[in-house]
């Protein structure tokens, strides 16, 4: 840059969808002598701000709603060809830096780097020195070696553990076990065979040996793979047409094995015949490995953002009073609280998903007024936050029988989904519908693409055209928690655009109607 350009503070535009991180970077850059002239929360708005402000430096997040950083970068580069563009992301530098640099970025900073190191890096990038041959990249976490980054499946041995143990005991010259009187398994076991089948990690499906193959029993894993319609008495064809076709094809075989697509996953099915029914064992382990890898990467990115903000704010605690006044410190503490709640929400969904997989989900059902849960949730999470204004409207105050903590998790996930993918204004509406109490979570964003609506509540799914981040667990958790509490959750497009997600719960009391006034009551003239 010219000497005249260096005589004034460098002008900076920050484009990131996390308001708390934008404020933190603005404070750090201001302290370092830079002039932050604009901010944006998505790539499309970022392009507009860059065109208006003509900055010398752009800090650009990669993963944002509406338009991501990689998509916005070429337009930003054309608008300010001489500006330096430094990309921010929570993904590993080895995975994303080449893509960012290929479309015009000058450097790469991984979220989580210290504020001082970011300032030093930006200073080097804008110092006016000749650009090095190799592009700059700053990462606070060294990339994994190839051997470390792979997931190795557990080794499968031919012999069973019992045989190995018996062989080892025999080799050691241990005495033969003393024969004991047989014990009654029912009195010895602490769980029933029914519980054992229900908690099995493999799907177990018992079908009546008849043309319709009605479902007799489906354990937790089978219900997860087949969906909510896998209830006893339901014809298998109503639940999964492809599986019903293959079962009918192999119905005369003593045993058979085949692959089938269930809920978007490839599942290995094994059939066994009994004297009166057909058993189908469903194993999705091979597909689950790939799903697990994607889930780990996505969740790590989601966790990295809040951690980066909290670490950065902790770093500012060493700054003096001249850099941080009481008002700024109060805002930063509010940011810590928001990001900590975000981490709590992510970990709660991860724990709930694990409990769903293991069949160990538990509920404490009690009479609860949804109004109290909703009002408390909105007050605690969005108090003092001027950006996402959430309105609460209550038209029905009846009680429902539900676990209050699980209901809070359900409404919180729907609100978080609205704030991430929708647009203001946001509304939570508690209303009555016959013998049920409904909770609507309304936003005015683009809505859910029609082709994605059937997969909306599946595990680890996001719309293919969506660039906003997320674990893909939130709506899946809401659906599972709702079904376990005799509730439902659904989606409908808003009347004037946007999305309406509705939780419907059975009311435990009849709606109270206002009594008509009685003539003469309270009249003291008589």
SVG drawing of the C-alpha trace seen along z (x, -y; Angstrom):
<svg xmlns="http://www.w3.org/2000/svg" viewBox="-85 -10 93 91">
<polyline fill="none" stroke="black" stroke-width="0.4" points="0.0,0.0 1.1,-3.6 2.4,-5.8 -0.7,-8.0 -2.8,-5.0 -0.8,-4.0 -1.2,-7.6 -4.8,-6.8 -6.2,-3.8 -7.0,-0.9 -10.7,-0.5 -12.1,2.9 -15.4,4.7 -16.3,7.8 -18.7,10.4 -19.7,13.1 -23.1,14.5 -22.2,14.4 -22.9,11.0 -20.9,11.7 -17.8,12.6 -18.2,9.4 -18.2,7.3 -15.1,9.0 -13.2,8.6 -14.3,4.9 -13.0,4.3 -9.7,6.0 -9.2,4.3 -10.0,0.9 -7.5,1.5 -5.0,2.3 -5.5,-0.9 -7.9,0.2 -11.1,-1.5 -14.1,0.9 -16.4,-0.8 -19.0,1.9 -20.4,5.3 -22.7,7.9 -24.2,11.1 -24.4,13.0 -22.5,13.0 -25.1,11.2 -25.3,8.2 -21.5,8.4 -21.2,7.7 -23.4,4.6 -21.4,3.3 -18.1,3.8 -19.4,1.9 -20.6,-1.0 -17.5,-1.3 -14.6,-0.3 -12.5,1.1 -8.8,2.0 -9.4,5.2 -12.3,7.7 -12.6,10.4 -15.0,13.0 -16.6,16.0 -17.0,19.1 -20.2,20.6 -23.1,18.2 -26.9,18.1 -28.3,16.7 -24.9,16.7 -21.7,18.3 -18.2,16.8 -16.9,18.9 -19.8,17.8 -19.5,14.1 -15.7,14.0 -15.5,13.5 -17.9,10.5 -16.0,9.0 -12.8,9.4 -14.2,7.7 -15.5,4.8 -12.3,4.1 -9.5,5.7 -6.7,4.1 -8.1,4.9 -6.9,7.8 -9.4,10.6 -8.8,12.8 -11.2,15.8 -12.5,16.9 -13.7,20.4 -14.1,23.1 -13.2,25.9 -9.6,27.2 -7.2,25.1 -6.1,28.1 -9.6,28.7 -10.8,25.2 -7.8,22.9 -7.1,24.1 -10.7,23.6 -10.8,20.1 -7.4,19.1 -8.4,20.5 -11.3,18.1 -9.4,15.0 -8.6,14.9 -5.3,13.5 -5.1,15.4 -6.9,17.7 -7.6,17.5 -9.1,20.4 -11.6,19.4 -10.1,20.0 -6.8,18.2 -6.0,15.6 -6.9,12.0 -3.3,11.0 -2.2,13.6 -5.0,12.5 -3.9,8.8 -0.3,9.8 -1.4,11.8 -3.6,9.1 -0.7,6.6 1.6,8.8 -0.9,9.1 -1.5,5.3 2.1,4.2 2.8,3.3 5.6,5.9 5.9,7.9 3.5,10.9 5.2,14.2 4.9,17.0 3.0,19.2 -0.4,17.9 -0.6,17.1 -2.6,19.3 -3.0,19.2 -4.3,22.2 -4.1,22.7 -4.7,26.5 -2.1,28.5 -3.6,30.7 -4.0,34.4 -1.7,36.9 -3.4,39.3 -3.2,42.1 -4.8,39.9 -7.7,38.6 -9.1,42.0 -11.7,43.9 -10.5,47.5 -13.3,50.1 -13.0,52.5 -11.2,55.8 -13.6,58.7 -12.3,62.0 -13.5,65.4 -13.6,66.8 -16.0,65.6 -14.8,64.0 -16.2,67.0 -14.1,69.5 -10.9,67.4 -11.5,67.2 -12.1,70.9 -8.9,71.6 -6.9,69.3 -8.2,71.0 -7.4,74.4 -3.9,73.4 -3.2,72.1 -4.2,75.4 -7.3,74.0 -9.5,76.6 -12.7,77.7 -15.7,75.6 -17.9,77.2 -21.3,78.1 -24.0,76.2 -27.7,76.6 -29.4,74.8 -30.8,71.4 -34.1,69.9 -33.0,67.2 -36.1,65.1 -35.0,64.8 -31.3,64.3 -31.7,61.6 -32.4,58.0 -34.0,57.2 -36.6,59.1 -35.9,60.5 -38.4,57.8 -36.2,55.0 -33.1,56.7 -34.7,56.8 -35.9,53.2 -32.4,51.9 -30.6,54.0 -28.3,51.8 -29.7,53.8 -33.2,53.3 -35.4,56.3 -38.7,56.6 -41.2,59.4 -43.9,59.8 -47.0,61.9 -46.5,64.7 -49.3,63.6 -49.6,61.7 -49.7,58.3 -46.8,59.0 -48.4,57.0 -45.9,55.7 -46.0,57.7 -43.0,56.1 -40.4,53.4 -37.7,52.5 -36.3,48.9 -33.7,49.2 -36.2,50.7 -38.6,47.8 -35.8,45.3 -35.0,46.9 -38.6,47.4 -40.1,44.2 -43.0,43.4 -45.5,45.6 -43.9,48.8 -46.5,49.6 -48.0,53.1 -50.7,54.2 -49.6,51.9 -49.0,53.7 -45.3,53.5 -46.1,52.0 -47.6,49.0 -44.3,48.4 -41.7,49.3 -42.8,50.4 -39.2,51.5 -38.7,53.7 -42.2,55.2 -41.4,56.1 -38.2,57.8 -39.7,59.7 -42.5,61.0 -39.9,62.0 -37.9,64.1 -41.0,65.2 -40.4,68.9 -36.7,68.9 -35.7,70.3 -33.3,67.4 -32.3,64.6 -30.0,61.6 -30.3,58.4 -29.8,54.6 -32.6,52.1 -32.9,48.3 -34.7,47.2 -35.1,43.5 -32.2,42.6 -29.8,45.1 -28.6,48.4 -29.5,51.2 -28.5,54.8 -31.6,57.0 -31.5,60.6 -34.6,62.8 -35.3,65.8 -38.5,67.8 -40.1,69.1 -43.1,71.5 -45.6,68.6 -43.8,65.4 -40.9,63.8 -38.0,62.1 -36.1,59.4 -32.9,58.1 -31.8,54.6 -28.2,53.5 -27.2,50.0 -23.7,50.2 -21.9,49.6 -24.0,46.6 -23.7,45.3 -19.9,45.1 -20.1,42.5 -22.9,40.7 -20.9,40.6 -17.9,39.1 -20.0,36.4 -21.7,35.7 -18.4,35.4 -17.1,32.9 -20.3,30.8 -20.6,30.8 -17.0,29.9 -17.6,26.8 -20.7,25.9 -18.8,26.1 -15.8,24.2 -17.7,21.0 -19.0,20.4 -15.6,21.6 -13.8,19.1 -16.0,16.2 -15.6,17.3 -11.8,17.7 -11.5,14.3 -13.6,12.6 -11.4,14.2 -8.4,12.7 -9.9,9.2 -10.0,9.5 -6.3,8.5 -7.0,5.3 -7.1,2.1 -10.0,-0.2 -9.1,-2.5 -9.9,0.3 -13.0,1.7 -15.4,-0.5 -18.1,0.8 -20.7,0.8 -18.5,2.8 -17.6,5.3 -21.3,5.8 -22.0,6.5 -19.1,9.0 -20.5,10.8 -23.8,11.0 -22.0,12.6 -20.4,15.2 -23.8,16.1 -25.3,16.4 -22.5,18.6 -22.5,20.7 -26.2,21.4 -25.5,22.3 -22.9,24.8 -25.4,26.2 -28.0,26.6 -25.6,28.5 -24.4,30.8 -28.1,31.4 -29.0,32.4 -26.0,34.7 -26.8,36.4 -30.5,36.8 -29.5,38.3 -27.2,40.8 -30.0,41.7 -32.4,42.2 -29.9,44.5 -29.4,46.6 -33.1,46.6 -32.4,45.0 -34.4,41.8 -36.4,41.1 -39.1,38.6 -40.6,37.0 -44.2,36.4 -46.2,33.9 -49.0,31.3 -47.3,28.2 -48.6,25.0 -46.9,24.4 -47.2,20.6 -44.9,20.7 -42.2,22.8 -42.4,20.5 -42.3,17.2 -39.4,18.4 -37.4,19.7 -37.7,16.5 -37.0,14.3 -33.9,16.2 -32.4,16.6 -33.2,13.3 -33.3,10.9 -31.2,7.8 -30.5,9.1 -31.8,6.4 -31.3,8.4 -33.6,11.4 -36.8,9.9 -39.1,12.8 -42.8,12.1 -44.8,14.4 -48.6,14.6 -50.8,16.8 -54.4,17.6 -54.7,20.9 -53.5,21.5 -54.5,25.1 -52.2,27.7 -50.6,30.5 -48.9,33.6 -45.2,33.4 -41.7,33.3 -41.0,29.6 -37.3,29.8 -38.0,31.7 -40.7,29.2 -38.2,26.4 -35.6,28.3 -38.2,28.8 -39.3,25.1 -35.7,24.0 -34.7,26.1 -37.5,24.7 -36.6,21.1 -32.9,21.7 -33.9,23.2 -36.0,20.1 -33.2,17.7 -30.6,19.6 -32.6,20.1 -35.5,17.6 -35.9,13.9 -37.6,11.5 -40.2,11.0 -40.3,14.1 -43.4,15.3 -44.1,18.1 -47.9,18.5 -49.6,20.8 -53.1,21.5 -55.9,24.1 -57.2,26.5 -60.1,28.7 -58.7,31.0 -55.0,30.0 -52.7,27.1 -50.5,26.0 -47.2,24.1 -46.4,22.3 -42.9,21.0 -43.2,18.6 -40.5,16.8 -40.6,14.8 -37.7,16.2 -37.5,18.1 -39.2,21.2 -38.3,24.8 -37.7,26.0 -40.6,28.3 -38.3,31.1 -36.7,31.2 -39.9,31.2 -40.2,35.0 -36.6,35.3 -37.0,32.3 -37.1,34.2 -34.6,36.9 -31.3,37.2 -28.2,35.3 -30.0,33.7 -29.9,30.2 -31.3,28.9 -28.8,29.2 -29.1,25.6 -28.6,24.3 -25.3,22.7 -26.2,21.9 -24.5,24.2 -26.1,26.7 -25.7,30.1 -28.7,31.6 -29.9,32.9 -32.3,30.2 -35.5,31.1 -34.8,34.8 -34.6,34.4 -37.9,32.4 -39.7,35.0 -38.5,37.9 -39.2,36.1 -42.7,35.2 -43.6,38.7 -42.4,40.1 -44.8,37.8 -48.0,38.4 -47.4,35.2 -46.7,34.3 -44.6,31.8 -45.2,30.5 -44.2,27.9 -46.4,25.7 -45.4,22.7 -46.5,19.4 -49.5,17.6 -47.3,14.7 -44.0,16.6 -41.7,18.0 -42.2,21.1 -44.6,22.3 -43.4,25.2 -46.2,26.5 -45.9,28.7 -49.3,30.2 -49.9,31.6 -53.0,33.2 -54.7,30.9 -55.4,32.3 -58.4,30.1 -61.3,28.7 -60.9,25.2 -62.3,22.7 -65.0,20.5 -66.0,17.1 -69.2,17.2 -72.0,14.9 -72.8,12.1 -75.7,12.8 -78.2,10.1 -78.4,8.7 -75.2,10.2 -73.3,7.6 -76.3,5.1 -76.8,3.6 -79.9,1.7 -82.2,4.5"/>
</svg>
